[in-house]
Amino acid sequence: MCLPPKSAAIQPYFFSLFVILLCIQLSSCISNKKLVYLRDEEMKLDEVKTYQPQNIEDYRIQANDVLSIEVLSPDPNVTGMFNGKGKNTNNMSFRQAEAAFFLTGYSVSEQGNVTLPFAGPIAVRGKTVTQANDAIQLEINNYLKNSTVITKLVSFNITILGEVRAPGRYTVFHSKASIFHGIGLAGDLSPRGKRQVKVIRQTDAGSDVFVVDLTDPQLLEKKAYYLQPNDIIYVEPMGAVTSRNNLSLLTTFFAGISTLVLVLNYLQ
């Protein structure tokens, strides 16, 4: 009887292995549609659409926030007692300037107050920055005439984690920073990052978690579109990432099996 060559006996095995690996590779491919931000296939060239965010409220000051409070008047010697020293940041690096603002700013106590010299504790928690500025101005008017108070929030920090090019903690110098502004600070999402991201927001009542779709133009009208201080943006990896990571392990596994089959087939 004529027997087939040994190489022919293992050909079906390698064909099956090739089909399995090919299927895994194809299943791990990422559709381009899943990567495009604010995708609107119906929008025409040069068309303009206007989106109005819904239920967007100004940030309200919380305990441990840091405010920059500057008092201006015709007599700088008098206002010097209210203004922090060392605020000239012209020759400082970005991080040094950030630290200077933090150290010379006024921290909001757990009771929700800021304490200025002579003016005493001033309640600011729960107020917007504009409302806090008005409250501080009223107190300063009791000590200075023709003064102007300028209040800014200097503790606007966000944290970006997960599948971005540069995860970390960032300082935002913009009162209306959007989620895209924050993602831009982190160097954009990697191609492996899900375009459905989580925004974790701290409130007095606890932590609110929003899941937003970066590919949906309706995001521009969502509550989580504008960031707030201490927001955390988390970008999960796509399922395709896990598939590609597993592919290398499967390739190694099948390579070991192939070697074993070849040895056994040779010894027969």
C-alpha positions in Angstrom: 0.0 0.0 0.0 1.3 3.5 -0.8 1.4 5.9 2.2 1.2 9.7 1.7 4.4 11.6 2.6 4.7 12.8 6.2 4.5 16.5 5.1 1.1 15.8 3.5 -0.2 14.3 6.7 0.3 17.5 8.6 -0.9 19.9 5.9 -4.6 20.0 7.1 -3.3 20.8 10.6 -1.4 23.9 9.4 -4.3 25.0 7.2 -6.6 24.9 10.2 -4.0 26.8 12.3 -3.8 29.5 9.5 -7.6 29.9 9.4 -7.8 30.2 13.2 -5.1 32.9 13.4 -6.6 34.8 10.4 -10.0 34.8 12.1 -8.5 36.1 15.3 -6.6 38.9 13.5 -9.7 40.0 11.5 -11.8 40.1 14.7 -9.3 42.4 16.3 -9.4 45.0 13.6 -10.8 48.4 14.6 -13.4 50.0 12.4 -12.5 53.6 11.3 -16.0 54.7 12.3 -15.2 53.9 15.9 -12.3 56.3 15.9 -13.9 59.4 14.5 -15.0 62.2 16.9 -18.4 63.8 16.6 -19.2 61.7 13.5 -22.1 63.0 11.5 -22.5 61.3 8.2 -25.5 63.5 7.2 -23.6 66.8 7.6 -22.8 68.4 4.3 -19.7 70.4 3.3 -19.7 74.0 4.5 -22.9 73.3 6.6 -23.0 74.8 10.1 -24.9 73.2 12.9 -25.3 74.8 16.3 -25.4 72.8 19.5 -26.5 74.3 22.8 -25.3 72.5 26.0 -28.2 71.6 28.3 -28.3 72.1 32.1 -24.8 73.6 32.2 -24.2 75.4 35.5 -21.2 77.4 36.6 -18.9 75.6 39.0 -19.7 76.1 42.6 -16.8 76.4 45.0 -16.1 73.5 47.3 -13.9 72.9 50.4 -10.2 72.7 49.7 -10.4 74.7 46.5 -7.8 77.4 46.2 -8.7 81.0 45.2 -6.5 83.7 43.9 -7.8 86.9 45.5 -6.3 90.2 44.5 -7.3 93.6 45.9 -6.6 96.7 43.9 -6.9 100.3 45.1 -5.2 103.7 44.6 -2.9 102.9 47.6 -0.9 99.8 46.9 0.7 99.9 50.4 -2.7 99.2 51.9 -3.7 96.5 49.5 -0.4 94.7 49.9 -1.7 93.2 53.2 -4.4 91.4 51.2 -2.4 90.3 48.2 0.0 87.3 48.5 3.7 87.9 48.0 5.7 86.5 45.2 3.0 86.6 42.6 5.4 87.8 39.9 5.7 84.7 37.7 7.4 86.2 34.7 10.6 84.3 35.2 9.1 81.1 36.5 8.5 77.8 34.7 5.0 76.6 34.2 5.1 74.3 37.3 6.8 76.9 39.4 4.1 79.5 38.5 1.4 76.9 39.3 3.0 76.3 42.7 3.3 80.0 43.4 -0.4 80.6 42.8 -1.2 77.7 45.0 1.0 78.8 47.9 -0.1 82.5 47.7 -3.8 81.7 47.2 -6.5 81.4 49.7 -7.7 77.8 50.5 -11.3 77.2 51.2 -11.7 75.7 54.7 -13.8 72.6 55.5 -16.3 75.1 56.8 -16.4 76.7 53.4 -14.7 80.0 54.2 -11.7 82.0 53.1 -9.9 84.1 55.6 -8.5 87.5 54.5 -6.5 89.8 56.8 -8.8 91.9 58.9 -11.8 90.9 56.8 -12.2 87.6 58.7 -13.8 84.4 57.4 -15.9 84.9 54.3 -18.3 82.2 53.3 -17.7 81.1 49.6 -18.6 77.4 49.5 -21.6 76.8 47.2 -21.1 80.0 45.4 -19.9 80.6 41.9 -16.6 82.4 41.5 -18.5 85.5 40.5 -20.7 85.3 43.6 -17.7 84.7 45.8 -16.0 87.8 44.3 -19.1 89.8 45.1 -19.1 88.6 48.7 -15.4 89.3 49.2 -15.9 92.8 47.6 -18.6 93.6 50.1 -16.3 92.8 53.0 -13.3 94.7 51.6 -15.5 97.7 51.1 -15.7 98.0 54.9 -11.9 98.6 55.0 -11.0 100.2 51.7 -12.7 102.8 49.5 -12.6 102.6 45.7 -11.1 99.1 45.8 -11.6 96.4 43.2 -11.5 92.7 44.0 -10.4 90.1 41.4 -11.1 86.5 42.4 -10.1 83.5 40.3 -10.1 79.7 40.8 -6.5 78.4 40.6 -7.1 74.8 41.6 -8.8 73.7 38.4 -7.1 70.4 37.9 -8.2 67.3 36.0 -6.8 63.7 35.9 -6.8 61.7 32.6 -6.1 58.0 32.8 -6.2 55.0 30.5 -5.6 54.8 26.8 -4.3 58.3 26.1 -0.8 59.2 24.9 0.2 61.0 28.1 -1.9 60.1 31.1 -1.5 62.3 34.2 -2.8 65.3 36.2 -3.2 68.6 34.4 -4.0 72.2 35.3 -6.6 73.9 33.3 -6.6 77.7 32.9 -10.0 78.0 31.3 -13.3 78.3 33.1 -15.2 76.6 30.2 -12.8 73.8 29.2 -14.5 71.0 27.3 -13.7 67.3 27.5 -11.9 67.6 24.2 -9.7 70.3 25.8 -8.8 67.9 28.5 -8.1 65.0 26.1 -5.9 67.4 24.1 -3.8 68.1 27.1 -3.1 64.3 27.3 -2.0 64.2 23.7 -5.3 62.7 22.4 -6.6 59.1 22.8 -4.5 56.3 21.4 -6.1 54.3 18.5 -6.7 51.6 21.0 -8.9 53.7 23.4 -12.6 53.4 23.4 -14.4 56.5 22.2 -17.0 56.0 25.0 -15.2 57.4 28.0 -16.1 57.9 31.7 -16.1 61.2 33.5 -16.0 60.9 37.3 -17.0 64.1 39.0 -16.8 64.9 42.7 -19.7 66.6 44.4 -20.7 67.4 48.0 -23.2 64.5 47.7 -20.6 62.0 46.4 -19.2 61.0 43.0 -21.2 61.3 39.7 -20.1 59.0 36.8 -21.0 60.0 33.3 -20.4 57.8 30.2 -20.0 60.0 27.1 -19.7 59.0 23.5 -17.0 61.1 21.7 -18.3 60.0 18.3 -21.8 61.4 18.9 -22.3 65.1 18.0 -25.0 65.2 20.7 -22.2 65.2 23.2 -21.9 68.9 22.6 -25.3 69.2 24.4 -24.5 66.9 27.3 -23.9 68.0 30.9 -20.4 66.3 31.0 -19.2 68.2 27.9 -17.7 71.0 30.0 -15.2 69.9 32.6 -15.2 70.9 36.2 -12.3 71.0 38.7 -11.1 67.6 39.9 -12.8 65.7 37.1 -11.3 62.3 36.2 -11.5 61.2 32.6 -10.9 57.4 32.2 -10.4 55.9 28.7 -10.9 52.1 28.5 -9.1 50.0 26.0 -11.1 48.5 23.1 -11.9 44.8 23.1 -9.7 44.6 20.0 -6.7 45.5 22.2 -7.2 42.4 24.3 -7.6 40.3 21.2 -4.3 41.5 19.8 -2.6 40.9 23.1 -4.0 37.4 23.2 -3.0 36.9 19.6 0.7 36.9 20.4 0.1 34.4 23.2 -1.9 32.2 20.9 0.7 32.4 18.2 3.4 31.2 20.7 1.0 28.4 21.9 0.3 27.2 18.4 4.0 27.4 17.5 4.8 25.1 20.4 2.1 22.7 19.2 3.4 22.8 15.7 6.9 22.0 16.8 5.5 19.0 18.9 3.5 17.7 15.9 6.5 17.9 13.6 8.7 16.0 16.1 6.0 13.3 16.6 5.4 13.0 12.9 9.1 12.7 12.3 9.5 9.9 14.9 6.6 7.9 13.4 
